Amino acid sequence: MAWIRRGAWALAIVLGGWGLAWLALPPVLRWQGESRLAEALGRPVRIDRVDVRPWQLARPCCASTGCTWTSPPARCGSGRRCWKR
């Protein structure tokens, strides 16, 4: 019976982490990205959207082009580039 309780806690922690990443990471990444890029480039920078999908291990831009993590950058349908990072 204790193993069921431990499994339930483990599942709750994983789901909670995913939920927190999904809710908290986009605003933090956007804020930090804008400030650091503006400082590095010396001009104002605006990031329109940050999309975090903690349950998906693929780059959404590259899903349509079929590129992999080790392939060189490729253009996707919207004109954005898919980078190795």
C-alpha positions, 0 to 999 in steps of 0.5 A: 500500500505504501508503494501506491502512495509513493507512486501517487506522490511521484506522479503528482510531483512530475505533473506539478513540475510540468504544469509549473514549467508550462505556466511560469517559464514563458514569461520568465524566458521572454523577460530575460530574453528581451533584457539580455538581447537588448543589452547585447545588441544595444537596441530595443528587442521584443519577443512576441511569443515563447512557447514551452512544451515540457511534455514534447521533446521536439522543436515545433518549427522542425516538426514540419521540416523533419530536421533533427537536433544534429542537422543544420538550421533549416527554414520552416513554413513560417520563415523562422529558423530552426537552430541546433540549440 
